[in-house]
């Protein structure tokens, strides 16, 4: 028999139940009561009527937010939701960004594997610059080479044949990565082009024409910029708008009192419960696909390590045997030169008499 004479809070405070149940489980872990309950939530909900169960489910889902990759694919391309994207880019680029339009990109088209692999969005801001945001869920060996190609392609796509090079657009490439890219201690990296004096260490500035005026610019203002966000490396308490965004990208959590640009809008626009049941089903399938893909990759890596160890042991054993036999033959040759009989050498080394005679 399971004893449930606990003073549980109202249904509207189900999150409190989720916190206190583990406490009671730990108290009774050595008894035969609660320790046998696998899913305490479903046990309680069994005793409730359907309306109460639906209310509990609704309250649980109201603070659950959609993953950013799904939002980019389905929601943030709509002009009514540009505020979320504006805020994200404002925080990442450390200047106010306003998106004017979403441009055609590879990620705009549906494909069989985009549900778990790669999602991207290409946008033009109010300064006529191109911003590429890419979310990569799975490992890619030549990832840096690919984003370099993507940036080069964007540059050539947005300058018409015959136009002057002053029309080359500034490109920003922002990568949100859910795999371990390289070795580093930070969770966000920024790359820019600078021309630095070999002897003086100064940074070269370029004189260029803007309308009828000559202005001085840094090459970094012309060349593409890259931002790599290693989401899995974030493990700190969010103290800044940047941290809050990374926290959302990693855990899907948004603080109720957030003031971070874009996240206030995300709290309203990206609620899981605001989707229809069919949309929620599609979203849940998307999450399942990501988990399955990651599990497949992890399993492949684990099997590769096991096979590598087995091969290493086999190779090491074979090399050790070969090395040992070579030493035995060398010892036998030395003993033979010392005038020791073949029989005695065979007894000491275990080598056949015929092989000793050939040494």
FENLINJO-V860012 format. One line per field, one symbol per residue. phi: phi as a letter, one per 40 degrees, with the letter a starting at -180 (. if undefined). psi: psi as a letter, one per 20 degrees, with the letter a starting at -180 (. if undefined). burial: + if it has 24 or more other C-alpha atoms within 12 Angstrom, else -. Layout:
phi->???
psi->???
burial->???
//
This chain:
phi->.bcbcbcccdccbdccddccddccdccbccbbccccccbccccccccccdccccccccccccbcbcdccccccbbcccdcbcdccdcdcccccfacbbccacccadccccacbccbcbbbabbbcccgcbbbbbbbcbcbcbcccccccccccccccbbcdgccccccccbbbbbbbbbcbgbabbbabbbbcbbbdcbcgcccbbcbbbfbbcbbbcdccbccbbbbbcdcccabccbbdcccccccccbgbbccbcbcdgcccccccbccccccccccccccccccccccccccccccccccccccccccccccccccccccccccccccccccccgcccccccccbgccccccccc
psi->qppkmqnqrrhilhhhghhhghghghhjhiajehiipgnhghgghhiqrhghghgggghhihkpqqqhhhgghhgiiphijhhggggghgggikqppophqprprhihqprhjihifpprppqpaijkqppppppohqqpglghhghgghghghghhkpqpiqqiijpqpppoppopkrooapriripqpprpqopphhhjrppqpprpodjqpqpqqhhigqqqppoongiiokrpoirhgghghgghgijqpqhjqjpphhghhhhhkpgiiqrhhhhghghhgggggggghgggggggghggghggghgggghgghggghghghghgghhghghijqqhghgghhhjqqhhhhhi.
burial->----------+--+--+---+--++--------+-----++--+-----------++--+-++++++++++++++++---+++++++++++++---+++++++-+-++-----++++++++++++---+++++++++++---+---++-+++-++--+---------++++++++++++++-----+++------------------------------+-+++++++++++++------++++++++++-++++--+-++++++++++++++-+-------+--+---+-------------------------------------++--++-++-----+--++--+-+----+---
//
